[in-house]
């Protein structure tokens, strides 16, 4: 069990699939294409990819919480 916690807002998800491509072991999509978190406590070795997925989400629908995880840790926000 990891110390990270992941959640995602289905209300703001625009079904881009980016997070699902990046981390299929953590994110999936329902029949409407909206994000579903399949592993809410992923292992710590996925931290980098999780932060990238969070940053890459066009609607900032992904939340990652845990020790040392800031609001925008992975390199300064959206491009
Ligand atoms: S990257 Fe964001 S908008 Fe795209 S499927 Fe994932 S949560 Fe939804």
Boltz pocket constraint, residues with backbone or C-beta under 6 A from the ligand:
constraints:
  - pocket:
      binder: B
      contacts: [[A, 8], [A, 9], [A, 12], [A, 13], [A, 14], [A, 15], [A, 16], [A, 17], [A, 18], [A, 19], [A, 20], [A, 33], [A, 34], [A, 35], [A, 53], [A, 56], [A, 57], [A, 58], [A, 59], [A, 60], [A, 61], [A, 62]]
      max_distance: 6.0
